[in-house]
Amino acid sequence: MTLHTCKMLPTGLSISQALSYANSKEAPWIKKRRTLSSIRILYSVRSDFLVHYTDIWYRNRYPDTDRVNDIMKSIEIEGEPDNRIYLAWIKGIGKLMCFDGNHRREALIRLYHLKGFTCWIDLDILMNVEDTDVVKAFRRCNLGVSVPDVYIEASEGDKPIEQTVLYRSEEFVKEFKNKWKSVIVDKNKTKAPYCTKNNFIDLITPYFQNNNDEDIMDALNLIHEENSAHIPNKDPNKCYLFYYGLAHVKKELAYIL
């Protein structure tokens, strides 16, 4: 259900400028629905708004491909996604951070890029808040869902983003993937000799409390070398870290660090 009648959505606006267009004749792609509280406002927007003015909140897990693909199929059948997408306008950040609904957000963005698909969606936006306010809202939205505590460290609320454990672990994953191509996969599940990104983050995150990045990388390299030493005709360009499975790496990492 592509909205052919809507005008081109402008890019390069600030968040305040984009939201200020709501309910104006020149912007049929955004509507302000109602004020939910002193810091929450509900908007309806055309889904390509997500492409230009939103990003994933740094504390969230990255959406896995399998689930996103399933949601894309559902959206194409139904014409729109289920439920709202929750965003936060965090002070000092130039995009709206999606803290709940990132699989739906990613599905809509991919549908737009692949097929030009757009539809109406509801955005529940926290306005001009601190990161700690988003943590509280995230917990409210997920009261009935078990969420790993490592992604919301209570003691880190006042730290700059770059110093938080999850940010460091995400940057570590990028470095690891640059060194070892393809061993970390963007899926919900996999098997040796591969590992999912979320499982890898769960594996390494606890060690950032008491170890620096270099120590963790050295430990992983050591496990890779010990594994590859027992493999005949090994490929020197291949990573053997997860050759014996994730449980083996967990055990070895706990012993080394």
Secondary structure as GFF3:
##gff-version 3
##sequence-region A 1 257
A	DSSP	alpha_helix	15	20	.	.	.	ID=ss1
A	DSSP	beta_strand	30	35	.	.	.	ID=ss2
A	DSSP	beta_strand	40	46	.	.	.	ID=ss3
A	DSSP	alpha_helix	49	53	.	.	.	ID=ss4
A	DSSP	beta_strand	54	56	.	.	.	ID=ss5
A	DSSP	alpha_helix	65	78	.	.	.	ID=ss6
A	DSSP	beta_strand	85	90	.	.	.	ID=ss7
A	DSSP	beta_strand	96	100	.	.	.	ID=ss8
A	DSSP	alpha_helix	102	115	.	.	.	ID=ss9
A	DSSP	beta_strand	120	129	.	.	.	ID=ss10
A	DSSP	alpha_helix	131	141	.	.	.	ID=ss11
A	DSSP	three_ten_helix	149	151	.	.	.	ID=ss12
A	DSSP	three_ten_helix	154	156	.	.	.	ID=ss13
A	DSSP	three_ten_helix	161	163	.	.	.	ID=ss14
A	DSSP	alpha_helix	165	179	.	.	.	ID=ss15
A	DSSP	beta_strand	184	185	.	.	.	ID=ss16
A	DSSP	beta_strand	195	196	.	.	.	ID=ss17
A	DSSP	alpha_helix	197	204	.	.	.	ID=ss18
A	DSSP	three_ten_helix	205	209	.	.	.	ID=ss19
A	DSSP	alpha_helix	213	228	.	.	.	ID=ss20
A	DSSP	alpha_helix	246	256	.	.	.	ID=ss21
###
